[in-house]
């Protein structure tokens, strides 16, 4: 769809003031392609935007998981120190199972929308190419970037092997980053603890659902062998337990989707935070490696100058001076890169801390509301059973004799709808 005239929009993916985002991405239509070892799932990536930098309001492309991996790795290289959102982990088994494919689809959609909300990733040309390019253009972009790999970033590894005494002296900024790393490590441990207990709760919920089903079946079978006075009561008890089993099973699915999955995802996000901190540490080590290299070359030059005059000494001194000049230039480049990465990492951590509290508030609030609605539904099912049990007159052979006003309550409890049986008031937003 071509851009609507006058459809503006500021920079970045998130709207100012919490309004409609400037960039909204949906991942849909997972399709299995090919067969055997070469088979894979492709996804349709649908984008809607009001940003002027895009030529269209709506557009779609087809992407596979490896394309998402390429995008993230490229963003990590382009934006060292930035917190690039995590991707769902690879799977070797059951990767074509419907539940796994749907879970991955949600995670990929979450990844792209987080990139769209990221102040740096959303403006990156690679991100725009991912959203817009056809297969041929995407392939050429990948090949072009692959040829550029190396250069300054490739030289960092050799610089990191060197060391200097200056590296052992920590600045105030280094101490700040050490404190941040400790904070992230402790937070990750606590979140893993929450995830462990959340998984246990979900497991118990699944066991409860199965237990209620078997409980209801037992009462139904018991009613078939009881006196007529108790047939109605026992059968109705079995029917109610069966409805409770359905509600419990629905609750398990919602808890997995709205609580367990966000908690696990948050742990993966902490992994992305640690990646950003590691990039800063790499750039620091590379910088001090360049400092050490410069010091070594300066010492070699001084040694050459102090040596007795010999044929070829002048040429060696000239070469050593050139090497020293190159080392000094490399040191300045490494210093600038180190300062850039450090500043970016600090900004990213401030942004992470600001969003963390709001994200966790939403997750916990959704869980609390979910429990409230679940317990209301369970209570309603039990309440519907009470008048039916009370209405049974055992002295008259088990015939139910309800008061006229309670006649409607004899009907069996309604079966929950396919969507979980929740009314509009029951739905909990995420």
C-alpha positions, -999 to 999 in steps of 0.1 A, spaced: 0 0 0 16 33 -10 20 60 16 -11 80 24 -3 117 18 2 136 50 8 104 71 38 116 91 56 102 121 86 109 142 117 88 144 118 55 164 94 27 167 74 37 198 49 65 198 54 95 221 31 95 251 21 59 248 0 63 217 -2 41 187 34 30 177 49 44 145 60 9 135 39 -22 142 50 -56 130 31 -89 129 46 -123 122 21 -147 107 14 -177 84 42 -202 93 46 -226 64 68 -257 62 90 -256 31 108 -286 15 113 -320 31 139 -340 49 170 -323 62 165 -292 41 130 -285 54 124 -252 73 95 -230 84 90 -196 67 70 -167 82 52 -138 67 64 -105 83 37 -78 80 46 -42 87 24 -11 92 40 23 97 35 60 96 72 68 94 82 90 64 114 70 58 93 41 45 77 45 10 47 24 20 22 23 49 19 -15 47 42 -41 33 50 -78 38 80 -101 32 87 -138 37 115 -147 61 129 -178 77 145 -182 111 181 -180 98 172 -145 84 162 -134 119 195 -148 132 214 -128 106 195 -96 115 204 -99 152 240 -108 146 244 -78 122 228 -54 147 252 -67 174 281 -60 152 268 -26 141 258 -14 176 283 -28 201 271 -21 236 234 -19 226 209 -43 242 197 -62 211 165 -82 220 169 -120 222 156 -145 197 140 -178 205 165 -206 209 171 -232 182 155 -266 186 168 -299 172 137 -320 182 100 -314 174 108 -282 155 78 -287 133 53 -294 161 24 -269 160 30 -258 196 66 -251 190 60 -233 157 34 -211 173 56 -203 203 85 -194 179 61 -172 159 52 -152 190 88 -149 200 99 -137 165 71 -111 165 81 -99 200 118 -96 188 109 -75 158 86 -52 177 113 -47 204 137 -38 176 111 -13 162 109 3 197 147 4 201 160 40 194 191 26 176 180 -7 160 149 9 145 170 34 125 196 8 114 196 2 76 199 -35 81 166 -35 101 149 -16 73 163 -40 47 150 -70 66 115 -55 66 115 -43 30 138 -63 8 128 -91 -15 148 -123 -15 174 -112 -41 181 -79 -24 184 -95 10 208 -121 -3 230 -93 -19 229 -73 13 241 -104 33 269 -110 8 280 -74 9 281 -72 46 300 -105 48 327 -91 25 331 -61 49 336 -83 79 370 -78 94 388 -44 91 387 -26 124 365 -51 142 386 -80 129 418 -63 142 403 -60 177 409 -97 184 447 -93 179 447 -62 201 429 -80 229 457 -106 232 480 -78 245 479 -65 280 491 -35 300 495 -26 336 470 3 329 443 -23 323 445 -35 359 437 0 372 399 5 373 383 39 367 351 51 383 333 41 351 348 5 354 335 3 390 301 14 378 300 -13 352 311 -39 377 282 -29 399 259 -32 369 272 -67 361 266 -78 397 231 -63 396 223 -82 364 237 -114 378 217 -113 409 185 -103 390 190 -133 367 194 -157 396 162 -144 411 143 -146 378 154 -181 373 141 -190 408 108 -174 399 107 -194 366 114 -226 384 85 -221 408 63 -209 380 69 -241 360 60 -261 392 27 -242 395 19 -248 359 27 -285 363 4 -287 394 -23 -270 375 -21 -296 347 -22 -323 373 -52 -307 389 -71 -306 356 -64 -343 351 -73 -351 386 -107 -333 384 -115 -351 352 -108 -385 368 -126 -374 400 -157 -365 379 -155 -398 360 -154 -417 393 -185 -400 406 -204 -406 373 -195 -443 374 -204 -445 411 -238 -430 403 -246 -459 380 -243 -484 408 -261 -464 436 -296 -463 446 -320 -441 426 -320 -416 455 -283 -408 448 -281 -413 410 -289 -376 402 -266 -362 429 -236 -383 420 -241 -378 382 -244 -341 387 -213 -341 409 -194 -359 381 -206 -334 355 -195 -304 377 -161 -319 382 -157 -324 345 -165 -287 339 -140 -278 366 -114 -299 348 -120 -280 316 -117 -246 334 -84 -258 351 -70 -269 318 -78 -236 302 -62 -219 332 -29 -238 326 -28 -227 290 -33 -191 300 -7 -192 328 18 -206 304 11 -179 278 7 -149 301 30 -156 329 55 -185 324 64 -175 288 71 -138 298 92 -148 327 114 -171 305 116 -144 279 127 -119 305 156 -143 315 166 -143 278 165 -105 278 189 -105 307 212 -126 285 211 -98 259 220 -73 286 250 -94 295 260 -95 259 260 -57 258 282 -55 289 305 -81 274 309 -59 243 320 -30 265 345 -52 282 359 -64 249 363 -28 237 381 -19 269 405 -48 266 411 -39 229 419 -3 238 444 -13 265 458 -38 240 465 -9 217 480 11 245 504 -18 252 512 -21 216 521 16 213 542 13 245 561 -17 231 568 1 198 579 33 215 603 13 236 617 -4 205 622 29 188 641 43 218 662 12 219 671 15 182 680 52 186 703 44 215 720 16 196 755 22 180 756 35 145 755 7 120 747 4 83 709 4 79 702 19 113 685 50 98 661 28 78 652 8 108 646 39 128 624 53 101 604 21 100 601 20 137 589 56 137 563 47 111 552 17 132 549 39 163 528 65 144 505 37 132 502 23 167 494 58 181 467 62 155 453 27 163 452 36 200 432 67 193 407 48 172 404 21 199 400 48 225 372 65 206 355 31 200 358 22 237 343 55 248 314 52 223 306 16 234 308 26 271 284 56 266 260 34 246 260 6 272 253 31 300 224 46 281 211 12 273 212 2 310 193 33 320 166 24 294 165 -12 305 159 -2 341 132 22 332 113 -4 312 119 -33 335 97 -21 363 68 -14 339 71 -48 322 71 -67 354 42 -47 368 22 -57 337 31 -94 340 23 -96 377 -10 -76 372 -21 -99 344 -13 -130 365 -33 -116 395 -63 -108 373 -61 -142 357 -63 -159 391 -92 -137 402 -112 -147 371 -102 -183 374 -114 -186 410 -147 -168 401 -154 -194 374 -146 -223 397 -168 -209 425 -197 -204 400 -195 -241 390 -196 -252 426 -224 -228 434 -246 -241 406 -243 -276 421 -255 -267 457 -292 -261 449 -294 -293 428 -280 -314 456 -302 -297 482 -333 -303 460 -330 -341 462 -356 -357 485 -341 -390 495 -374 -399 513 -392 -399 479 -368 -422 461 -344 -396 449 -368 -374 431 -357 -338 430 -383 -314 444 -370 -279 440 -389 -248 449 -405 -232 419 -381 -203 419 -351 -227 418 -364 -249 389 -340 -233 364 -310 -242 385 -316 -280 378 -301 -276 344 -265 -289 340 -238 -263 342 -230 -248 308 -200 -261 290 -173 -234 286 -170 -220 252 -141 -230 229 -123 -198 236 -120 -206 273 -155 -197 284 -145 -162 295 -169 -134 290 -158 -100 279 -153 -90 315 -132 -121 321 -106 -113 294 -72 -102 307 -50 -81 284 -13 -87 281 
